[in-house]
Amino acid sequence: MQRKRLDVQIATERYDYIKDESDRTGVPMNMIADELLSMGIAVKRGEVIEQQSLPVIREIVQTELRKANAQLRADLREDMQLEFIGEIKALLRAHSDRLAALIVRTFRHANITQRLAYALLSKSHGTEFARRAFEDASEKAGRDLAARPAKEGESA
């Protein structure tokens, strides 16, 4: 390694440190000064590199954190869907089954009521009157259903 001479003025405490260190260890003062300068230069270069690379490192870390956060949200969304959709499907099926049973029961009772009313009219006023009353009631019910305005969410 090629060596060059450097004549510099330094603070007294630094000179005293180098002199004391040389006396204590027996290493020449110029070697201690060279080592200290090397460490100082390395620190300075590190600071410059750190200053230049910090924004890049910060961006990399932020990008990775955003990716990890997005993945966590996606995993959480998927877990919630798996957990809740199964329960919702079971509830909907139970409610649909209950509603279907009630509708069937309602139609059955309406049919029974219709037959009883026909039988009662037939006995009290005759078969022809009962038939005409049934036809008239059917026609009016059909007209009422057709004329009724459909509410939002309902089909006619």
C-alpha positions in Angstrom: 0.0 0.0 0.0 1.4 3.4 -1.0 1.7 5.9 1.9 1.5 9.7 1.8 2.2 12.2 4.4 -0.6 14.3 6.0 0.2 17.4 8.1 -2.9 18.5 9.9 -3.8 20.5 12.9 -6.1 18.6 15.3 -7.7 19.4 18.7 -5.4 18.9 21.7 -7.7 16.2 23.2 -7.5 14.1 20.1 -3.7 14.4 19.9 -3.4 13.5 23.6 -5.6 10.5 23.1 -3.5 9.3 20.2 -0.2 9.9 22.2 -1.6 8.1 25.3 -2.8 5.2 23.2 0.6 4.9 21.5 2.4 5.0 24.8 0.1 2.4 26.3 0.1 -0.1 23.4 3.5 0.7 21.8 1.9 1.2 18.4 3.3 4.2 16.5 1.1 7.3 16.6 0.8 7.4 12.8 -0.7 3.9 12.7 -3.2 4.8 15.4 -4.1 8.0 13.6 -4.4 6.0 10.3 -6.7 3.5 12.0 -8.9 6.3 13.5 -9.0 8.1 10.1 -10.1 4.8 8.4 -12.8 4.3 11.0 -13.9 7.9 10.6 -14.0 7.7 6.8 -16.0 4.4 7.0 -18.5 6.1 9.3 -18.8 9.1 7.0 -19.2 6.9 4.0 -21.8 4.9 5.9 -23.7 8.0 6.7 -23.7 9.1 3.1 -24.8 5.6 1.9 -27.3 5.5 4.7 -28.7 8.9 3.7 -28.9 7.9 0.1 -30.4 4.4 0.7 -32.8 5.3 3.6 -35.6 6.5 1.3 -35.2 3.4 -0.9 -35.2 1.1 2.2 -38.2 3.0 3.6 -40.1 2.5 0.3 -39.2 -1.2 0.2 -40.4 -1.7 3.8 -43.6 0.3 3.2 -44.3 -1.7 0.1 -43.8 -5.0 1.9 -46.0 -3.8 4.8 -48.7 -2.8 2.4 -48.5 -6.2 0.7 -48.6 -8.0 4.0 -51.5 -5.9 5.1 -53.4 -6.5 1.9 -52.8 -10.3 2.3 -54.0 -10.2 5.9 -57.2 -8.4 4.8 -57.8 -10.9 2.1 -57.3 -13.8 4.4 -59.6 -12.3 7.0 -62.2 -11.6 4.4 -62.0 -15.2 3.2 -62.2 -16.6 6.7 -65.2 -14.4 7.5 -66.9 -15.5 4.3 -66.3 -19.2 5.0 -67.5 -18.8 8.6 -70.5 -16.6 8.0 -71.7 -17.8 4.7 -72.2 -21.3 6.0 -74.2 -20.0 8.9 -76.2 -17.7 6.7 -77.0 -20.4 4.3 -78.2 -22.7 7.1 -80.4 -19.9 8.5 -81.8 -19.0 5.1 -82.6 -22.7 4.4 -84.3 -23.0 7.8 -86.4 -19.9 7.2 -87.2 -20.9 3.6 -88.3 -24.3 4.8 -90.5 -22.7 7.5 -92.0 -20.2 5.0 -92.7 -23.0 2.5 -94.4 -25.0 5.2 -96.5 -22.0 6.3 -97.5 -21.3 2.7 -98.5 -24.9 2.1 -100.5 -24.8 5.3 -102.2 -21.5 4.3 -103.2 -22.9 0.9 -104.5 -26.1 2.5 -106.6 -24.1 5.0 -107.9 -21.8 2.2 -108.9 -24.8 0.2 -110.7 -26.4 3.2 -112.4 -23.0 3.9 -113.4 -22.7 0.2 -114.9 -26.2 0.2 -116.7 -25.7 3.5 -118.2 -22.3 2.3 -119.3 -24.0 -1.0 -120.9 -26.8 0.9 -122.6 -24.5 3.3 -123.9 -22.2 0.5 -125.0 -25.3 -1.5 -127.0 -26.6 1.5 -128.6 -23.3 2.4 -129.2 -21.7 -1.0 -128.7 -24.5 -3.6 -125.9 -25.8 -5.8 -126.5 -23.2 -8.6 -126.2 -20.3 -6.2 -123.1 -21.7 -4.6 -121.5 -22.2 -8.0 -122.3 -18.6 -9.1 -121.0 -17.2 -5.8 -117.8 -19.2 -6.2 -117.3 -18.0 -9.8 -118.1 -14.4 -8.9 -115.7 -14.5 -5.9 -112.9 -16.0 -8.1 -113.4 -13.4 -10.7 -113.4 -10.5 -8.2 -110.3 -11.9 -6.4 -108.5 -12.1 -9.8 -109.4 -8.6 -10.7 -108.4 -7.3 -7.2 -105.0 -9.0 -7.5 -104.4 -7.7 -11.0 -105.4 -4.1 -10.1 -103.3 -4.0 -6.9 -100.2 -1.9 -7.5 -97.0 -3.9 -6.9 -94.9 -2.6 -4.1 -91.1 -2.3 -4.4 -89.5 -5.8 -4.2 -92.8 -7.6 -5.0 -93.7 -9.2 -8.3 -97.3 -9.1 -9.6 
